[in-house]
Amino acid sequence: MVQRRGHALTASTIANAHRKKGARPFGLSDFMPDFSKETPVREQSTEEQISIVEALNIALKGRDLRKDKTEE
């Protein structure tokens, strides 16, 4: 927590040095992550996972070594 607070202090100091005249000053909480809010996790389907791997494979110039390709 101390590490994050130090980074937030640095960020708020820099932001306050460059803020417009009359704008409200930034505080530490403006730059601290809020872990109390839970974001819902959506499960990926098998098809979504396969399409991501296929896209990465194409981007990295890999070869598809599957014997039975699901989509062609």
Secondary structure, 3 states (H helix, E strand, C coil): CHHHHHHHHHHHHHHHHCCCCCCCCCCHHHHCCCCCCCCCCCCCCHHHHHHHHHHHHHHCCCCCCCCCCCCC
